[in-house]
């Protein structure tokens, strides 16, 4: 194994399973690759599944965290490209949750030949309302959220994680997300939250030509249905599938419905 491979593998705690064309799983803010445990194994018999932790999350190498590099989503997108170059053979289906979907989108714009399709689970190109655009939050909402997070990250995690997860019939998932938030390095999480919630990738959407699937929950306080509809209208080759689910993590709380939407999309790609 080349040293570069060792370095990327360690930095992002990369795990590879299965065989066939590659499918890559990218988690969102406050999460780690374990959040894909109910979805990724369904595809290991047909795909080479590649899961990883964003730097600063999960079991990634915290020593690799550079505040300047990760001061925008482009730093995370650069990591994705390196992971694909090291571990994927041919264009990949990139499955990204929340901000992970936008990181994948940016990586796809930088290196389009590496991507066969995007699966976006609860994505949002912009969280802040702007004129006719309904992102779900006012700027004051976001500023307040970030101030609360800055002042008491663990308290914020305990109150916000269950609301983000939703899934009222599966309270254990809210506990799991709370624990995931609390395992994340607080200082890194604070910057990642700022980078995430203040990002605006709406202007990038017109440049995306890779086929895309948007998986949207019926009710989601982080990415409301209007956001999914907006993305569907702006992404040239996109499908929108709304799953019966309350919360921002349908890959955990509605994995079968999410897999059904993915299988429909994969069929259009010839998989």
N, C-alpha and C positions, 0 to 999 in steps of 0.2 A: 504494500500500500504506500502510495506516495505521501510525503510529508504534508502536502497541501490538503490531501483528503483527510488525514488525521486532524489537521487544524480545523477544517470546516466541520467535521463530524463532532469534534469536541466543543467547538464554539457554540454550535446550535443543537447539540445533543441529538444528532440525526439518527433515526431508526428506519431501517429498510426491511420490508417483508414481501413475500410473494414473488411473482414473476409475470412478465408480459409488459405491455406499455405502461408508462409511469403515471401514477396519480399521486399528487402532492397535497398534504393537508397542512394548512396554516391557521393557527389559532388567533383569537382576538385579544384585546386588552384584559389583563388580569388573569388570563388562562394559561394553559400549557397544552402539550400534545395529548395528554390524557383525556382531554375533552372530546377527542375523536373516537374513543374506545367502542362506542356503540355503532359507529358508522364505518370506520376504516376497515375493520376485519371482514365486512361483507364483500369487499372488493379485492382482498388479497389472493383469491383464487383466479382472478382475471387480470390483475394489474400488479405491477411492482409498486407497492404503497410506500411512500416516503413521508414520514412525520418528523417534525422538528419543533424546537422551542425558540421563539424570538429571543434575541440576546437581552438578558435581564429577567427572563421568565423561566419557570420550571427548573430544569437541570442544566440550563445553558451555562457557559463560562462567563461568570460575572466580571472576570478580569478583562474580558474582551469589550466591555461596555465603554463607549467613547461618547460623551455628551454632545460633542460637536457633530460626529457622524450621525448619531441617532436623534439629532435635533429636528429632523424632518422624516417623513415616511420614506424618502428616497434612500436613506441609509439602510433601512430594513429591506427595501426592494433590491439593493445591491447584494445583500446576503442571500436572498432568494435565488438570484441569478447564479451565484457561486455554488449554491447547493445543487441546482439543476445541472450545472456543468460538471459537477463531480459525481453525481449519483444517478442521473437520468440518462437513458439512451433513447434519444428522439424526443419529439414534442410531447409535453405533458398535459394532463388534465389537472388544472390547479383548483383545489377546493379551499376557499378562504372564508373564515367566519369574521363578520363585522369588519374591523379595521384590517384584518388579515386579507380580506377580499380586495381592499383598495391597495394594499401593499403588492398583491399579486398583479393587479391591474397596472400599476406603475412599472413593475418588473417586465410585464408583457409589452409595454410600450418601449422599453429600453432594448429588449431582446425578443421581438415577436416570433422569431423562428423557433424558440424554445417552448412555445405554448400552442396546444391544439384546441384548448377550450378552458373557459373559466366557469366554475361553479361558485356563486356568491351567496353565502348564507347570512341573511340579515345585514346586507351591506348598507353603507351610507356614504355618499360622496361629500356630504356637508351636513353637520348636525344643527346648524344655526339657521333659523328662519331668515329669509331674505326676499322681501317683496312677495311675489307670487309663489316662491319656493317655500315649501313647508318641511323643514328639517326635523321638527319636533321640539326644538328648544329656542328660546330667545337668547341673545348674547348675555343678558343678565342671569338667566338660568345657568348657563355654562360657567360664567365667572363665579357664581355662587358655589357651584359644584366643585370647581377647582380650588376655591378658597377653603371649603370644608375638607377636601381631600388633603390639602397642604397642612391644615391645622391638626387633623386627627385622622391619619390614613386608616388605622385599624377600625376606628369607630365608623368611618365612612364605609368601609368594606362591609362591616356587619349589618349596616342599615340598607345599603344599596344593592348588595349582591342578590338577596332574595327577590327584590323587586325586579332586577334585571332578568333573573332566571325565569320569573313567573311560575309556570307549572304548578298551579295551586293544589293539584291532586298528587304532586310528587315533591313534598317539602324537603326530602333528603337531597334533592338536586340543588336547592337554594343553600343548604348547609355546605354542600360540596364546593359550590362556587365561592362562598364566603371563605372557606379554607384555602382555596386556590388564590384568591386575592391576598389573603394574609401571608401566604408563603412567598409572595413576590417581594423583592427588595423594595422597601418604601420609597427611597430616593429615586430609584429608576422608575418606579411606577408613577410617581408624581410627574416626571418629565414625559413619560409615555402617554399619560392621560392628557397632558397639555397638547402634545403633538397630535394626538388622536382627535380630541374634541374641538380643536381649533383648525383642523385641516379642511381644505376646500378643494376637491378634485373634480368639480363640475366641468371645468374647461377641458379636462383630459378626456372626457367621455367620447367626444366626437372623433377622436383619433383611434379608438379601439375598433379593430376589424375582426378580432378573434371571436368566434361564437361564444355566447355567454348564457348561463342559466341563473336567474335570480330566484332564490327560495325565500319566501317572505311569510312570516307568521301572521295570522289574522289579527292578533293584538301584540304589539311590541312597543314598549315605552322608549326604547332607544332608536329604533328604525321603524317609524310608523308606515302603514301601508302606502301612504302618499309618496314616500321615498322610493319604495320598490317600483311603483308606477312611473315615477320620474325617470329612474334608471332605465326601465324598459323602453320608455319613449326616446331616450338619448342614445342607447347602445344599439348600433345598427343591426346586429345579428343576435338578438336576445330573445329568450323565453322567460316569462314570469309565471311562477307557480306559487300560489298561496296555499299554505298548509294549515290545517285545523290545529292551532296551537296558540297558547298564551305564553308570551315570553320571547326573549332574545336569543334563545339557544335551542332551536328545533332539532338540531343534530343530537341533542341529549334528551329532550322532552318529547320529541316526535320523530324518532330515528327512522321508523318504517315509512312514514309519509315523505320524509326527506329523501330516503333511498329510492322511493318510487319516482319522485321528480327527477332525481339524478339518472335513473335508468332510462327514463324517457328521453332525456337530453343526450345521454351517451349513445343511444341508438341513432340519433341524428348525426353523430360523429363517426358512426360505423363501428362502435364498440359494443 
